Amino acid sequence: MTIMIDTGNHIAAKAAVMAKPDVVAAYPITPQTTLVEGIASFKAAGEFTGEYICVESEHSAMSACIGASAAGSRVFTGTSSHGLLLMHEMLHWAALARLPIVMCNINRVVGPGWNIWADENDSISQRDTGWIQFYCSSNQEIFDTVIQAFKLAEHEKISLPVMISYNAFVLSHTSMPVDIPEQKVIDDFLGKYKPQWKLDVKNPITFGNIIGPVGYFNVRKAMINAHENALKLIPQIAQEWKQKSGYYHGGLIEEYKCDNAEYILLCMGAIGAESKVAIDEMKKKGIKIGLARVRTFRPSPIDEFIRLGNKADLIVIDRNISPGLGGALFAEVKSAIYDKSDAKVYGFIAGLGGTDVTYKDIETMCKKAINGKAKESELYGVVEV
Amino acid sequence: MKKYKVVTSISYPTKGAMGKTGSWRVFKPIFDKEKCIKCLRCWIFCPESSIKQEKDGTISIDYEYCKGCGICAAECKVKAIIMEREVQK
């Protein structure tokens, strides 16, 4: 085990290279650029021995990943914001073709106006593509989740692509110390990739061709089953990694001081790390509040939401918005617990456009809800200009 | 042939998986054996494997599956294949 002090992007590059992908196909975009540059540096130094395909767009990047994965390769890529949106068509493609591609997405605002800061609307708008989605709150978690993602994606009961999202700059360009395990630990954990299917001249098949209504419904059913399997396998793989590496960031969710809580705060990404400070501060003041940081947005941890809703009232902070509805996590939590729990659910939308969300802001939002002064769902932190 | 367990849109080689696609044809390739120089460009380029090699080195066309795309006629350098409007009988 060595300690590497580096940015989220460089840590993700290190994790990706240690997973030994056969192919990386990527196109640079702020704030992901230093991730793919990191992989290119490892390639130049001979530490990454797979193929590095430079492409002309993100649509091509994902298409190249699909081709490589269909040929039986372990594949990694990374993108952000408009790059992710340009991939949208191929994201559906990768998932329906059941290709276990692992991708980091650095959560960045969608334009216009042009803005490179943290906001989750890019990945939230990909939620129905069939990709498994993780949200990370520290550089250590980025490293560990990239490794876990390969294991999960390639599992015979899953065979789905996995997206690992983390906030622009807050994590992507912020250095933190990260424990890097020995290569052998990762090799033993992941094993050799055995594709569920592949294009092979010795066994000729085609894929992605015409399929009738009945066949297509079966493809969807199989994908739904894979997501249900993921609900069990994500916590299991997180535990296995804990035993190998000593690091654990939760399964589907990470609970923090939820014992005897009367209120539980739910959020995703880097706000989850800041929330721990806010929880500690509020605990000191005698407020019975805990944190449930959502690691897995897809599949949705519905049973966990119900369990939490039967313990406490829920406060949800979203760094995203579905315009005309509200925060995505807020809407999903409410939908999950409907008829199963009497918990009140308060929603705040904060940090849009990359506005800062400090522990003090989180404390203010929680207190507003606890004191009965919050609307069911409201924006927090809009400064009139 | 190896079959995979995973449920996605994988096709295994088989004849006419989508039925007799010759019925989709609007234009029909007509082969003139006299002009044929046996280069087999049509056979190489046909995307539907509807050009068959014959023992004498020329070709024949499988009208049950030929969709009438016209690639064979476009590729033929000696105009031994021409496209004619399909006539419903």
Contacts between the chains, C-beta under 8 A, distances in Angstrom:
chain1	res1	chain2	res2	distance
A	96	B	8	6.5
A	96	B	9	7.4
A	97	B	8	5.4
A	97	B	9	7.3
A	98	B	6	5.2
A	98	B	7	7.7
A	98	B	8	4.7
A	156	B	5	7.9
A	159	B	6	5.5
A	196	B	4	6.4
A	196	B	5	7.0
A	196	B	6	4.2
A	197	B	4	3.9
A	197	B	6	5.3
A	197	B	8	7.3
A	197	B	10	6.0
A	203	B	1	6.5
A	203	B	2	4.8
A	204	B	13	5.8
A	205	B	4	8.0
A	205	B	10	5.3
A	205	B	11	6.3
A	205	B	12	5.6
A	205	B	13	7.5
A	206	B	10	7.4
A	206	B	11	4.7
A	207	B	8	6.8
A	207	B	9	6.1
A	207	B	10	5.1
A	207	B	11	7.2
A	208	B	9	5.7
A	209	B	9	5.9
A	209	B	11	5.0
A	210	B	9	8.0
A	210	B	18	6.3
A	211	B	9	4.5
A	215	B	9	7.2
A	216	B	9	7.9
A	218	B	7	5.8
A	219	B	7	5.7
A	219	B	8	5.7
A	219	B	9	6.3
A	221	B	7	7.6
A	222	B	6	7.4
A	222	B	7	3.5
A	222	B	8	7.4
